[in-house]
């Protein structure tokens, strides 16, 4: 069952405004199991395998009905109550330039069930 989904990408090409809005569909005990990346959209429901910028969420619990605003720029993460009486979590990617700046850009949301790190 889908617990988190990308709702929209706004402010494309403007570093001060550029963000990805995500809708929390079910309670999530930790966002650390999710990653957003950009890639090139190549057609109807088709993407390239070239993943460019990746944002792996830090551990954070969120509730059904919450919103996540992932800003491209650097900043300090914050939370606030929105007009729907749920919480908006504003998170910052920390990049110094826009990434959603081309017509063919696409966002992918990954659910990561488990991972293992191996030193190179």
Backbone as CSV, one residue per row, in Angstrom:
resi,resn,N_x,N_y,N_z,CA_x,CA_y,CA_z,C_x,C_y,C_z
1,UNK,0.841,-1.182,0.000,0.000,0.000,0.000,0.886,1.246,0.000
2,UNK,0.543,2.150,-0.847,1.287,3.407,-0.961,1.041,4.273,0.273
3,UNK,2.124,4.705,0.924,2.011,5.540,2.118,2.398,6.990,1.860
4,UNK,3.148,7.215,0.801,3.665,8.545,0.481,3.635,8.701,-1.026
5,UNK,3.228,9.884,-1.500,3.241,10.095,-2.947,3.637,11.523,-3.273
6,UNK,4.254,11.679,-4.437,4.590,13.014,-4.929,3.311,13.645,-5.446
7,UNK,3.004,14.829,-4.938,1.805,15.545,-5.357,2.112,16.494,-6.499
8,UNK,3.203,17.273,-6.362,3.544,18.244,-7.405,4.976,18.733,-7.235
9,UNK,5.471,19.352,-8.302,6.756,20.054,-8.273,6.433,21.495,-8.619
10,UNK,6.826,22.413,-7.749,6.491,23.826,-7.947,7.749,24.681,-8.006
11,UNK,7.630,25.847,-8.627,8.726,26.814,-8.685,9.892,26.374,-9.535
12,UNK,9.636,25.509,-10.511,10.716,24.954,-11.336,11.623,26.043,-11.896
13,UNK,12.941,25.882,-11.674,13.926,26.809,-12.207,14.202,28.023,-11.339
14,UNK,13.477,28.198,-10.235,13.669,29.327,-9.319,14.124,28.759,-7.970
15,UNK,15.398,28.898,-7.657,15.970,28.274,-6.464,15.237,28.658,-5.185
16,UNK,14.746,29.879,-5.094,14.064,30.315,-3.872,12.696,29.652,-3.692
17,UNK,12.081,29.218,-4.781,10.724,28.664,-4.726,10.637,27.177,-5.050
18,UNK,11.651,26.637,-5.694,11.578,25.268,-6.201,11.412,24.250,-5.075
19,UNK,10.402,23.383,-5.210,10.134,22.381,-4.183,9.314,21.225,-4.741
20,UNK,9.361,20.122,-4.019,8.536,18.954,-4.298,7.554,18.817,-3.139
21,UNK,6.267,18.726,-3.460,5.241,18.505,-2.445,4.907,17.021,-2.404
22,UNK,4.941,16.444,-1.202,4.586,15.038,-1.015,3.420,14.940,-0.043
23,UNK,2.513,14.046,-0.347,1.303,13.827,0.435,1.479,12.546,1.255
24,UNK,1.304,12.646,2.573,1.414,11.478,3.448,0.040,10.799,3.499
25,UNK,-0.047,9.585,2.932,-1.313,8.869,2.801,-1.613,7.954,3.984
26,UNK,-0.575,7.522,4.688,-0.701,6.660,5.868,0.395,7.050,6.850
27,UNK,0.202,6.740,8.127,1.255,6.999,9.113,2.544,6.303,8.681
28,UNK,3.667,7.005,8.833,4.981,6.461,8.502,5.862,6.636,9.733
29,UNK,6.406,5.542,10.232,7.216,5.613,11.454,8.570,6.260,11.207
30,UNK,9.089,6.159,9.972,10.363,6.793,9.649,10.465,7.059,8.150
31,UNK,10.716,8.307,7.801,10.927,8.667,6.395,12.249,8.129,5.860
32,UNK,13.086,7.559,6.728,14.390,7.038,6.305,14.267,5.908,5.284
33,UNK,13.056,5.422,5.060,12.826,4.366,4.076,12.394,4.921,2.722
34,UNK,12.593,6.232,2.522,12.175,6.877,1.273,13.289,7.739,0.695
35,UNK,13.300,7.814,-0.626,14.268,8.638,-1.348,13.573,9.260,-2.560
36,UNK,13.891,10.536,-2.831,13.426,11.225,-4.037,14.640,11.476,-4.917
37,UNK,14.477,11.277,-6.210,15.550,11.556,-7.159,14.967,12.170,-8.420
38,UNK,15.808,12.843,-9.174,15.354,13.361,-10.465,15.986,12.551,-11.580
39,UNK,15.272,12.477,-12.661,15.721,11.755,-13.838,15.109,12.425,-15.058
40,UNK,15.367,11.871,-16.212,14.808,12.403,-17.444,13.584,11.592,-17.829
41,UNK,12.481,12.276,-18.024,11.231,11.658,-18.463,11.334,11.412,-19.954
42,UNK,11.059,10.190,-20.386,11.240,9.870,-21.803,9.945,9.546,-22.538
43,UNK,8.815,9.521,-21.857,7.539,9.233,-22.503,6.506,8.837,-21.472
44,UNK,5.333,8.424,-21.923,4.254,8.042,-21.019,4.707,6.958,-20.052
45,UNK,4.739,7.310,-18.771,5.153,6.389,-17.709,6.497,5.733,-17.975
46,UNK,7.367,6.433,-18.663,8.680,5.892,-18.987,9.746,6.895,-18.574
47,UNK,10.783,6.402,-17.938,11.868,7.262,-17.484,13.191,6.655,-17.907
48,UNK,14.223,7.477,-17.885,15.554,6.944,-18.174,16.114,6.302,-16.909
49,UNK,17.204,5.577,-17.044,17.842,4.987,-15.870,18.962,5.872,-15.339
50,UNK,19.025,7.106,-15.802,20.027,8.057,-15.333,19.458,8.855,-14.164
51,UNK,19.851,8.483,-12.958,19.416,9.191,-11.755,20.481,10.216,-11.412
52,UNK,20.057,11.451,-11.158,21.044,12.511,-10.982,21.162,12.977,-9.535
53,UNK,20.209,13.679,-9.042,20.262,14.196,-7.668,19.370,13.320,-6.799
54,UNK,19.867,12.937,-5.642,19.101,12.072,-4.750,18.969,12.703,-3.376
55,UNK,17.782,12.605,-2.813,17.539,13.060,-1.448,16.996,11.874,-0.658
56,UNK,17.811,11.376,0.268,17.403,10.283,1.147,16.926,10.932,2.435
57,UNK,15.669,10.740,2.758,15.078,11.377,3.923,15.738,10.891,5.212
58,UNK,15.888,11.797,6.151,16.376,11.460,7.491,15.237,10.800,8.272
59,UNK,15.562,10.054,9.322,14.507,9.443,10.136,13.577,10.513,10.712
60,UNK,12.286,10.360,10.454,11.290,11.305,10.957,9.924,10.643,10.816
61,UNK,9.147,10.639,11.873,7.789,10.099,11.813,6.840,11.159,11.263
62,UNK,5.909,10.734,10.415,4.883,11.623,9.872,3.537,10.905,9.951
63,UNK,2.471,11.685,9.948,1.124,11.145,10.122,0.298,11.293,8.845
64,UNK,-0.668,10.409,8.706,-1.607,10.481,7.593,-2.223,11.879,7.553
65,UNK,-2.245,12.487,6.366,-2.790,13.834,6.216,-1.740,14.926,6.261
66,UNK,-0.529,14.592,6.718,0.559,15.574,6.728,1.029,15.840,5.301
67,UNK,1.736,16.946,5.142,2.363,17.308,3.877,3.856,17.470,4.104
68,UNK,4.637,17.131,3.086,6.080,17.359,3.115,6.411,18.279,1.956
69,UNK,7.081,19.375,2.267,7.547,20.324,1.253,9.061,20.206,1.232
70,UNK,9.589,19.581,0.188,11.032,19.382,0.055,11.595,20.491,-0.823
71,UNK,12.252,21.462,-0.191,12.837,22.598,-0.895,14.182,22.191,-1.490
72,UNK,14.470,22.639,-2.706,15.752,22.345,-3.343,16.893,23.044,-2.612
73,UNK,16.693,24.270,-2.201,17.750,25.104,-1.617,18.137,24.650,-0.208
74,UNK,19.146,25.292,0.338,19.574,25.063,1.719,18.670,25.839,2.667
75,UNK,18.530,25.351,3.866,17.720,26.026,4.872,17.642,25.175,6.124
76,UNK,16.813,25.595,7.060,16.623,24.887,8.316,15.260,24.207,8.302
77,UNK,15.245,22.906,8.518,13.986,22.160,8.528,13.043,22.716,9.582
78,UNK,11.740,22.669,9.286,10.745,23.178,10.225,9.430,22.422,10.050
79,UNK,8.559,22.561,11.022,7.207,22.013,10.933,6.233,23.076,11.398
80,UNK,5.030,23.038,10.836,3.992,23.971,11.254,2.626,23.365,10.961
81,UNK,1.615,23.867,11.640,0.245,23.438,11.387,-0.268,24.190,10.170
82,UNK,-0.860,23.460,9.234,-1.377,24.098,8.022,-2.872,24.381,8.157
83,UNK,-3.466,24.949,7.111,-4.881,25.331,7.180,-5.823,24.126,7.195
84,UNK,-5.302,22.931,6.977,-6.110,21.708,7.065,-6.014,21.086,8.458
85,UNK,-5.326,21.781,9.361,-5.120,21.321,10.743,-4.237,20.074,10.825
86,UNK,-3.464,19.836,9.782,-2.446,18.786,9.832,-1.092,19.485,9.835
87,UNK,-0.029,18.739,9.728,1.312,19.307,9.816,1.966,19.374,8.447
88,UNK,2.628,20.486,8.175,3.485,20.611,7.001,4.924,20.558,7.493
89,UNK,5.676,19.618,6.947,7.090,19.448,7.275,7.885,20.063,6.126
90,UNK,8.616,21.137,6.393,9.439,21.777,5.367,10.867,21.277,5.549
91,UNK,11.348,20.559,4.537,12.686,19.967,4.570,13.523,20.573,3.459
92,UNK,14.832,20.609,3.652,15.730,21.265,2.692,16.747,20.278,2.143
93,UNK,16.849,20.253,0.817,17.772,19.382,0.100,19.202,19.892,0.249
94,UNK,19.366,21.219,0.323,20.687,21.816,0.530,21.485,22.052,-0.737
95,UNK,20.814,22.109,-1.879,21.517,22.331,-3.142,21.636,23.819,-3.448
96,UNK,22.641,24.172,-4.224,22.889,25.570,-4.569,22.368,25.971,-5.935
97,UNK,21.714,25.032,-6.624,21.134,25.357,-7.933,19.889,24.504,-8.147
98,UNK,19.069,24.930,-9.076,17.820,24.220,-9.330,18.088,22.875,-10.005
99,UNK,17.164,21.962,-9.819,17.276,20.667,-10.497,16.066,20.369,-11.372
100,UNK,14.962,21.012,-11.125,13.745,20.797,-11.918,13.666,21.927,-12.944
101,UNK,14.659,21.983,-13.830,14.795,23.144,-14.710,14.687,22.817,-16.193
102,UNK,14.398,21.579,-16.525,14.271,21.203,-17.931,12.901,20.581,-18.163
103,UNK,12.389,20.724,-19.362,11.074,20.200,-19.705,10.978,18.702,-19.459
104,UNK,12.061,17.979,-19.701,12.031,16.526,-19.588,12.349,15.967,-18.221
105,UNK,12.461,16.804,-17.188,12.781,16.308,-15.850,11.586,15.568,-15.241
106,UNK,11.879,14.554,-14.459,10.845,13.793,-13.763,11.343,13.451,-12.364
107,UNK,10.420,13.374,-11.419,10.745,12.995,-10.042,10.335,11.545,-9.812
108,UNK,11.174,10.826,-9.084,10.871,9.441,-8.716,10.939,9.337,-7.199
109,UNK,9.954,8.694,-6.618,9.942,8.411,-5.188,10.196,6.917,-5.011
110,UNK,11.260,6.586,-4.291,11.605,5.195,-4.013,11.245,4.850,-2.579
111,UNK,10.729,3.648,-2.381,10.598,3.060,-1.056,11.757,2.083,-0.912
112,UNK,12.525,2.235,0.154,13.716,1.415,0.371,13.442,0.501,1.560
113,UNK,13.265,-0.765,1.306,12.925,-1.717,2.370,14.103,-2.002,3.294
114,UNK,15.275,-2.203,2.731,16.475,-2.396,3.548,17.689,-2.073,2.695
115,UNK,18.816,-1.899,3.341,20.038,-1.567,2.626,21.234,-2.036,3.437
116,UNK,22.338,-2.198,2.746,23.593,-2.570,3.381,24.679,-1.730,2.739
117,UNK,25.535,-1.163,3.538,26.644,-0.368,3.043,27.896,-1.233,3.012
118,UNK,28.624,-1.152,1.911,29.880,-1.881,1.770,30.967,-0.893,1.397
119,UNK,32.027,-0.864,2.179,33.131,0.050,1.911,33.840,-0.354,0.621
120,UNK,34.145,0.630,-0.214,34.817,0.354,-1.494,36.300,0.135,-1.282
